[in-house]
Amino acid sequence: MKKDIHPEYFPNAKITCACGTVYEIGSTREDIQVELCAACHPFYTGKQKIIDTARRVEKFQERATRKVVEVTGKKAKKIKRTARKVAKREEKEKSAA
């Protein structure tokens, strides 16, 4: 191996999470800041936590609700027709049973 090309290794590097949890591990960086860790990640905790610094989730939800409301023309007719067909099919299944 070549000498003097590898980064410096810190055996007691600190990893600090946004929730306040601090871990000490070996790394090539002395101090690391993270947003999520095993103590606060939704996969491990089972609780949903939305980290949204740029309002992306809210913007998406607004667009999604707007699209549902703005359906007009041929698409609206097609949706209504499909809903009627499904309702008829369900009625037939109920009466046959």
N, C-alpha and C positions, 0 to 999 in steps of 0.2 A: 504494500500500500504506500501511496505517496504521503509524505509528511507535510504537516502544516496546511492541509486543504480542508480538514474537517472542522465544523463549527465547535465552539466551546460547549461542553456538557455541564449542566447544573444538576447535581443529584437531588437537591432539595428545592426544586422549582415550585412556586406557589400558583395554583389555579384558583381563581376567585370567581364564583358565580354571582349573577345578579340577585339571587335569593339570599346571598350571604354565606353560603357554604364554601369552605376553603379546603382544598386538597393539596397534598405535597407529593409530587412525583418527580421523576427524572425527565429533563427536557433540555432542548438546546436554547430555550428562552427562559429567562429568570422569573418573569412575571407574566401570567396569561389571564385575560379577562374573558369570560364566556357568559352567554345569556341563559343557557339551559344546562342543567347537570342531572345526574341520576336522582337527586333529591326532589327536583321540581319538574322533570320532564313528564308530560302527560302519559306517555307509554308506560312508565314505571309507577306513577302515582294513581292512574286511572281517572284523573280529573282533567277536564278540558280547560286549557289555559291559552287564550289567544294573545300572542304578542304582536301587536299591530302598531308600528311606529308611523307608518305613512297612510293610515286609514284605508288600507287595501281591502280588508274584509268588509268594512262598511260600504265602500264603493261598489264592490262586487254584489253585495246584497241589494243595494239600491238598483243596480242595473238589472238584476234578476227579477225583482218585483216589477220594474218598469216594463220588461219584456212581456210578462204575463198579462199586464193590463193593456198593452198596446197591440195585441193581436187583433187584426182586422182583415177584411177582404176574404180571399180564397182560403187562407189558413184558418180563419175563424169558422168558416162554413165547414171545412173538413173536420175540425175538432168537434163541432157540434154533431155532425153526422156520425162520427166515430162514437161519441158518447151515447147517441140514440141507439146505435147498433148494439153496443155493449149492454145497455139497459134492457133492450128487447131480449137479448140472449140470456141475461140473468133471469128475466121473467119466465121464459120458456123452461129454464132449468128448475126454477122453483115449482112451477105448475106440474112438471113431469115427476118431481120427487114426491 
